[in-house]
Amino acid sequence: MVSGLGPHRSWGAWAACGYLLAALVAALPLRRGREVSVAVAAVGAVLVPLLLLVLDGRGQSEVGVIERSGSLLLHTGTPYLADPQGVEEYDPYLPGMALLGLPRALLGHSPSGDARLWCAAVFAVCVLRTVPAGRRLGAAALTASPVVALPLCVSGVDLPLAGLCRLALVRAAERRPVAAGLALAAAGSLKWTAWPALAVVAALLAATAGRRAALRGAAVALGAAAVAVLPVALRAPGPLVEQVFAFPAGRGRLPTPAASPLPGRLLADLGPPGWYAAVGLLLLAGLAIGAGLFTRPPRTATAAAHRLALGLTAAFLLAPAGRFGYLALPLVLVLLPFSSSFSVPKGLPWAPPSSSATTSRRVRAASKPSSGPWPTASPAMTSSSTPRPSPARSAMTPLSPTR
């Protein structure tokens, strides 16, 4: 609410009201209080401010950059201006990002062409494809939180990147190298900051499905990304190198506005020796994380997400030019699998599934280790009557209040 950016202040005013109402709803003794609270937060912090900002045509400069690049791609075959005169005319994204701006070029001034809506749609599809149906309340709460709601309403540019990286990691954990490679290629065609995920996905595939699967996934990712990027790169190689690589690194003709006082930026401000020192530290951090992937590769999507978030955090902190807002990407990668593990039992919105005292005693008895080298036989195993359900199954099956 005290930001110097108008769209941020507008979002803050509406989101504060939405979060306050969501807190009040959560405190009420409602049967489905959590679901209602999340819905209220989503309406107040996402739907209402997004609708108002889209209808008013206000947003961060990234929205205009994506929409202009989509129009340029449609009419000229390249999303980059040949001779940009100002920072606002630079496009620091890879050609795939221009596809999210095509709806504006095709639909004109219709609100449905706003690039933020399509960025949010890609993120939503990726989340729905990676989160089980019974565990989507936590993902919905994360989407309604400031970590996702603020960038979704004012820019949306990093959300499809986070969603596609999450999709690639989940598919790799499922031992599906082709699907993981395609998702990674889609993310890598949006921003070059997605490419550290290639090493993480390859390590995850090697640990779960073997080296051949890791090579297949990497080959699919590189090949599909080349098909998406190379036509534009061959058509306008100079503008692509200048705007996508030199400009964000602080080595372009114009200074980048990404000037948050992070360690890499502070070193770069010391002159050429400081810039080289920042780049050297960045390379050392990358080598250290790569060595960790080789010696102790991740074996689950959650562990892989944590490794990727660690690598991206180091990259954003040590890059010669960066913003605090870049850290939202690794934060989403860490919080999304955590929030996706949350579920609410049916019929009992607040308390965990209840169980009788007899069932609790059975579970405790089953978990108690045996004193001898071999497990002792239970009464159900020695009795000739119908066997009772095993304790493990009773503990896993939610009991209704009437039982």
C-alpha positions as CSV (number, residue, x, y, z in Angstrom):
1,M,0.0,0.0,0.0
2,V,3.0,2.3,0.4
3,S,4.7,1.2,-2.9
4,G,5.8,3.8,-5.4
5,L,4.0,1.9,-8.2
6,G,0.3,2.7,-8.7
7,P,-0.8,-0.8,-9.6
8,H,0.8,-2.1,-6.4
9,R,-1.1,0.4,-4.3
10,S,-4.3,-0.5,-6.0
11,W,-3.7,-4.2,-5.4
12,G,-2.7,-3.5,-1.8
13,A,-5.9,-1.6,-1.0
14,W,-8.2,-4.4,-2.3
15,A,-6.0,-7.2,-0.9
16,A,-6.0,-5.8,2.6
17,C,-9.8,-5.8,2.6
18,G,-9.8,-9.4,1.2
19,Y,-7.3,-10.7,3.7
20,L,-9.1,-9.1,6.6
21,L,-12.4,-10.6,5.6
22,A,-10.7,-14.0,5.1
23,A,-9.3,-13.8,8.6
24,L,-12.7,-13.0,10.1
25,V,-14.3,-15.9,8.2
26,A,-11.5,-18.3,9.3
27,A,-12.3,-17.3,13.0
28,L,-16.0,-18.2,12.6
29,P,-17.3,-21.7,13.6
30,L,-18.3,-22.5,10.0
31,R,-18.5,-26.1,8.8
32,R,-16.3,-25.4,5.8
33,G,-14.5,-22.4,7.2
34,R,-11.1,-23.0,5.5
35,E,-12.6,-23.3,2.0
36,V,-14.7,-20.2,2.5
37,S,-11.8,-18.3,3.9
38,V,-9.6,-19.2,0.9
39,A,-12.4,-18.2,-1.5
40,V,-12.8,-14.8,0.2
41,A,-9.1,-14.2,0.0
42,A,-9.0,-15.2,-3.7
43,V,-11.9,-12.8,-4.5
44,G,-10.4,-9.9,-2.6
45,A,-6.7,-10.3,-3.5
46,V,-7.0,-11.8,-7.0
47,L,-10.3,-11.6,-8.9
48,V,-11.4,-8.0,-7.9
49,P,-8.0,-6.2,-8.3
50,L,-7.1,-8.2,-11.4
51,L,-10.4,-7.3,-13.0
52,L,-10.2,-3.6,-12.1
53,L,-6.5,-3.3,-13.3
54,V,-7.3,-5.1,-16.6
55,L,-10.3,-3.0,-17.3
56,D,-8.4,0.2,-16.4
57,G,-5.4,-0.9,-18.5
58,R,-2.9,-0.5,-15.7
59,G,0.0,-2.8,-14.9
60,Q,3.7,-3.0,-14.7
61,S,5.8,-2.3,-17.8
62,E,6.3,-6.0,-18.4
63,V,2.7,-6.4,-19.5
64,G,3.1,-3.8,-22.3
65,V,6.5,-5.4,-23.3
66,I,4.9,-8.9,-23.7
67,E,1.9,-7.5,-25.6
68,R,4.1,-5.4,-27.9
69,S,6.4,-8.4,-28.6
70,G,3.3,-10.5,-29.5
71,S,2.3,-7.9,-32.1
72,L,5.8,-7.6,-33.5
73,L,6.0,-11.4,-33.8
74,L,2.7,-11.5,-35.6
75,H,3.6,-8.8,-38.1
76,T,7.4,-9.0,-38.5
77,G,8.3,-12.5,-37.4
78,T,10.5,-11.3,-34.5
79,P,9.5,-9.9,-31.1
80,Y,12.4,-7.6,-30.9
81,L,12.8,-4.0,-32.2
82,A,15.8,-3.6,-34.4
83,D,16.8,-0.2,-32.9
84,P,15.2,0.4,-29.5
85,Q,15.5,3.9,-28.3
86,G,14.7,3.4,-24.6
87,V,14.5,0.9,-21.9
88,E,10.8,0.5,-22.3
89,E,11.4,-0.7,-25.9
90,Y,13.7,-3.5,-24.8
91,D,12.3,-7.1,-24.6
92,P,14.4,-9.1,-22.2
93,Y,12.5,-12.3,-22.7
94,L,13.0,-15.3,-25.1
95,P,10.6,-15.6,-28.1
96,G,8.2,-18.0,-26.3
97,M,7.0,-15.1,-24.1
98,A,5.7,-13.3,-27.1
99,L,3.1,-16.1,-27.6
100,L,1.4,-14.8,-24.4
101,G,1.1,-11.4,-26.0
102,L,-0.5,-12.7,-29.2
103,P,-4.1,-12.6,-27.8
104,R,-3.7,-8.8,-27.4
105,A,-2.6,-8.6,-31.1
106,L,-5.5,-10.8,-32.2
107,L,-8.3,-9.4,-30.0
108,G,-7.3,-5.8,-30.0
109,H,-8.4,-3.8,-27.0
110,S,-10.7,-6.5,-25.5
111,P,-9.9,-7.2,-21.9
112,S,-9.6,-10.9,-22.7
113,G,-6.4,-10.1,-24.6
114,D,-4.5,-8.9,-21.5
115,A,-1.3,-10.9,-21.2
116,R,-1.8,-11.3,-17.4
117,L,-4.8,-13.4,-18.0
118,W,-2.9,-15.8,-20.2
119,C,0.1,-15.9,-17.9
120,A,-2.3,-16.8,-15.1
121,A,-4.0,-19.4,-17.3
122,V,-0.7,-21.2,-17.9
123,F,0.1,-21.2,-14.2
124,A,-3.3,-22.5,-13.3
125,V,-3.1,-25.4,-15.9
126,C,0.3,-26.4,-14.6
127,V,-0.9,-26.4,-11.0
128,L,-4.0,-28.4,-11.8
129,R,-1.9,-31.0,-13.7
130,T,0.5,-31.5,-10.8
131,V,-1.7,-31.3,-7.7
132,P,-4.1,-34.1,-6.8
133,A,-7.7,-33.2,-6.8
134,G,-8.0,-33.8,-3.0
135,R,-5.1,-31.5,-2.2
136,R,-5.9,-28.3,-4.1
137,L,-7.0,-26.2,-1.1
138,G,-3.4,-25.5,-0.1
139,A,-2.5,-24.6,-3.7
140,A,-5.5,-22.3,-3.9
141,A,-4.4,-20.6,-0.6
142,L,-0.9,-20.1,-2.0
143,T,-2.5,-18.5,-5.2
144,A,-4.5,-16.2,-3.1
145,S,-1.5,-15.2,-0.9
146,P,0.7,-12.2,-1.8
147,V,3.4,-14.5,-3.1
148,V,1.3,-15.2,-6.2
149,A,-1.6,-12.7,-6.1
150,L,0.5,-9.6,-6.3
151,P,2.6,-10.6,-9.4
152,L,-0.5,-12.2,-11.0
153,C,-2.4,-8.9,-10.8
154,V,0.3,-6.5,-11.7
155,S,2.5,-8.4,-14.2
156,G,2.2,-12.2,-14.2
157,V,5.5,-12.7,-16.1
158,D,7.1,-15.2,-13.8
159,L,4.1,-17.3,-13.0
160,P,4.1,-19.4,-16.2
161,L,7.8,-20.0,-15.7
162,A,7.2,-21.3,-12.2
163,G,4.3,-23.5,-13.3
164,L,6.2,-25.1,-16.2
165,C,9.3,-25.7,-14.0
166,R,7.0,-27.4,-11.4
167,L,5.4,-29.5,-14.2
168,A,8.8,-30.6,-15.5
169,L,10.0,-31.7,-12.1
170,V,6.8,-33.6,-11.4
171,R,6.9,-35.4,-14.7
172,A,10.6,-36.3,-14.1
173,A,9.7,-37.7,-10.7
174,E,7.1,-39.8,-12.5
175,R,9.8,-41.2,-14.8
176,R,8.4,-39.5,-17.9
177,P,11.4,-38.0,-19.6
178,V,9.7,-36.8,-22.8
179,A,6.9,-35.0,-20.9
180,A,9.5,-33.5,-18.5
181,G,11.6,-32.4,-21.5
182,L,8.7,-30.7,-23.3
183,A,7.6,-28.8,-20.1
184,L,11.2,-27.7,-19.6
185,A,11.5,-26.6,-23.2
186,A,8.3,-24.5,-22.8
187,A,9.8,-22.8,-19.7
188,G,13.2,-22.3,-21.4
189,S,11.6,-20.6,-24.3
190,L,10.1,-18.0,-22.0
191,K,13.1,-16.8,-20.0
192,W,16.8,-17.9,-19.9
193,T,16.5,-18.1,-16.0
194,A,14.6,-21.4,-16.5
195,W,17.6,-23.3,-17.9
196,P,19.2,-24.1,-14.5
197,A,16.2,-26.5,-14.2
198,L,17.8,-28.6,-17.0
199,A,20.5,-29.9,-14.6
200,V,18.0,-30.5,-11.8
201,V,15.6,-32.4,-14.1
202,A,18.5,-34.5,-15.6
203,A,19.7,-35.4,-12.1
204,L,16.2,-36.3,-10.9
205,L,15.7,-38.5,-14.0
206,A,19.1,-40.2,-13.6
207,A,18.3,-41.0,-10.0
208,T,14.8,-42.3,-10.6
209,A,14.8,-43.7,-14.1
210,G,18.4,-44.1,-15.2
211,R,21.0,-42.2,-17.2
212,R,19.3,-43.1,-20.5
213,A,16.1,-41.5,-19.4
214,A,18.0,-38.4,-18.3
215,L,19.7,-38.1,-21.6
216,R,16.4,-38.5,-23.4
217,G,14.7,-35.8,-21.3
218,A,17.7,-33.4,-21.9
219,A,17.6,-34.1,-25.6
220,V,13.9,-33.4,-25.8
221,A,14.2,-30.2,-23.9
222,L,17.1,-28.9,-25.9
223,G,15.6,-29.9,-29.2
224,A,12.1,-28.5,-28.6
225,A,13.6,-25.3,-27.2
226,A,15.8,-24.9,-30.3
227,V,12.7,-25.4,-32.6
228,A,11.0,-22.5,-30.7
229,V,14.0,-20.1,-30.4
230,L,16.3,-20.7,-33.4
231,P,13.9,-19.3,-36.1
232,V,13.7,-15.9,-34.3
233,A,17.4,-16.0,-33.3
234,L,18.5,-16.5,-37.0
235,R,16.1,-13.8,-38.1
236,A,17.3,-11.2,-35.6
237,P,20.5,-12.4,-33.8
238,G,21.8,-9.0,-32.8
239,P,18.7,-7.7,-31.1
240,L,18.2,-11.0,-29.3
241,V,21.7,-11.1,-27.8
242,E,21.6,-7.4,-26.9
243,Q,18.1,-7.4,-25.3
244,V,17.9,-10.9,-23.8
245,F,21.4,-11.5,-22.5
246,A,23.5,-8.3,-22.5
247,F,20.8,-5.9,-21.2
248,P,19.7,-8.0,-18.1
249,A,23.4,-8.6,-17.2
250,G,24.1,-4.9,-17.1
251,R,26.4,-5.0,-20.2
252,G,23.9,-3.5,-22.8
253,R,23.9,-0.1,-24.5
254,L,21.4,1.1,-21.9
255,P,21.6,0.5,-18.2
256,T,19.0,-2.0,-16.8
257,P,16.5,-0.7,-14.2
258,A,17.0,-3.8,-12.2
259,A,19.1,-2.2,-9.4
260,S,18.1,-3.7,-6.1
261,P,20.9,-3.6,-3.6
262,L,21.7,-7.3,-3.8
263,P,25.3,-8.5,-3.4
264,G,26.0,-9.0,-7.1
265,R,24.7,-5.5,-7.9
266,L,26.8,-3.9,-5.1
267,L,29.9,-5.6,-6.5
268,A,29.1,-4.6,-10.0
269,D,28.8,-1.0,-8.9
270,L,32.5,-1.0,-7.9
271,G,33.5,-1.1,-11.6
272,P,34.9,-3.8,-14.0
273,P,36.8,-5.7,-11.2
274,G,33.6,-5.9,-9.1
275,W,31.6,-7.0,-12.1
276,Y,34.0,-9.8,-12.8
277,A,34.0,-10.7,-9.1
278,A,30.2,-11.0,-9.1
279,V,30.3,-13.2,-12.2
280,G,33.1,-15.4,-10.7
281,L,31.1,-15.9,-7.5
282,L,28.0,-16.7,-9.6
283,L,30.0,-19.4,-11.5
284,L,31.4,-20.8,-8.3
285,A,27.9,-21.1,-6.8
286,G,26.7,-22.8,-9.9
287,L,29.6,-25.3,-9.8
288,A,28.9,-26.0,-6.1
289,I,25.2,-26.7,-6.7
290,G,26.0,-28.8,-9.8
291,A,28.5,-30.9,-7.7
292,G,25.7,-31.4,-5.2
293,L,23.4,-32.7,-7.9
294,F,26.0,-35.2,-9.0
295,T,27.0,-36.5,-5.5
296,R,23.5,-36.4,-3.9
297,P,20.9,-36.2,-6.7
298,P,17.3,-35.4,-5.7
299,R,14.9,-38.4,-5.8
300,T,11.5,-36.6,-5.4
301,A,9.9,-33.6,-7.1
302,T,9.9,-31.7,-3.8
303,A,13.6,-32.2,-3.2
304,A,14.3,-31.2,-6.8
305,A,12.2,-28.1,-6.4
306,H,14.3,-27.2,-3.3
307,R,17.5,-27.6,-5.3
308,L,16.3,-25.5,-8.2
309,A,15.1,-22.8,-5.8
310,L,18.5,-22.8,-4.1
311,G,20.2,-22.4,-7.4
312,L,17.9,-19.6,-8.6
313,T,18.3,-17.8,-5.3
314,A,22.1,-17.9,-5.6
315,A,21.9,-16.7,-9.2
316,F,19.6,-13.8,-8.4
317,L,21.6,-12.7,-5.3
318,L,25.0,-12.8,-7.2
319,A,23.9,-11.6,-10.6
320,P,25.4,-8.2,-11.6
321,A,21.9,-6.8,-12.0
322,G,18.8,-8.0,-10.2
323,R,15.6,-7.2,-8.3
324,F,14.1,-8.4,-5.1
325,G,11.0,-9.4,-7.1
326,Y,13.0,-12.1,-8.9
327,L,13.1,-14.0,-5.6
328,A,9.4,-14.7,-5.9
329,L,10.2,-17.4,-8.4
330,P,12.2,-19.7,-6.1
331,L,9.8,-18.9,-3.3
332,V,6.8,-20.2,-5.3
333,L,8.9,-23.3,-6.3
334,V,9.4,-24.0,-2.6
335,L,5.9,-23.3,-1.3
336,L,3.9,-24.9,-4.1
337,P,4.8,-28.6,-3.2
338,F,4.5,-27.7,0.5
339,S,1.0,-26.3,0.0
340,S,0.0,-29.1,-2.3
341,S,0.5,-31.6,0.5
342,F,-2.3,-30.1,2.5
343,S,-5.7,-31.7,2.4
344,V,-9.0,-31.4,4.4
345,P,-10.9,-34.6,5.3
346,K,-14.4,-34.8,3.8
347,G,-17.1,-33.9,6.3
348,L,-14.7,-32.6,8.9
349,P,-13.4,-29.2,7.9
350,W,-11.3,-28.5,11.0
351,A,-10.4,-31.6,13.0
352,P,-8.5,-34.6,11.6
353,P,-10.4,-37.9,11.0
354,S,-11.6,-39.1,14.3
355,S,-11.1,-42.7,15.5
356,S,-12.4,-44.7,18.4
357,A,-10.4,-45.5,21.5
358,T,-10.2,-49.2,20.4
359,T,-8.8,-48.2,17.0
360,S,-6.2,-45.9,18.7
361,R,-5.1,-48.7,21.0
362,R,-4.8,-51.0,17.9
363,V,-2.6,-48.5,16.1
364,R,-0.4,-47.9,19.1
365,A,0.0,-51.7,19.6
366,A,0.8,-52.1,15.9
367,S,3.5,-49.4,16.0
368,K,5.2,-50.8,19.1
369,P,8.3,-52.8,18.2
370,S,8.5,-56.5,19.1
371,S,10.9,-57.6,21.7
372,G,12.0,-60.7,19.8
373,P,13.7,-61.1,16.4
374,W,10.4,-62.2,14.7
375,P,7.0,-60.5,14.9
376,T,4.5,-62.1,17.2
377,A,1.2,-63.3,15.8
378,S,-1.8,-61.1,16.4
379,P,-5.1,-62.5,17.7
380,A,-6.6,-61.9,14.2
381,M,-3.9,-64.3,12.7
382,T,-4.5,-67.1,15.3
383,S,-8.2,-66.9,15.4
384,S,-10.4,-69.0,13.0
385,S,-13.0,-66.3,12.9
386,T,-13.2,-63.6,10.2
387,P,-10.0,-61.5,10.3
388,R,-10.4,-58.0,11.5
389,P,-9.1,-55.1,9.4
390,S,-5.4,-54.5,9.9
391,P,-4.3,-51.6,12.1
392,A,-2.5,-49.9,9.3
393,R,-5.7,-49.9,7.1
394,S,-7.8,-48.6,10.0
395,A,-5.3,-45.7,10.5
396,M,-5.4,-44.8,6.9
397,T,-9.1,-44.9,6.3
398,P,-11.0,-41.8,7.5
399,L,-13.8,-42.7,9.9
400,S,-17.2,-40.9,9.7
401,P,-18.5,-39.3,12.9
402,T,-21.2,-41.9,13.2
403,R,-18.6,-44.7,13.4
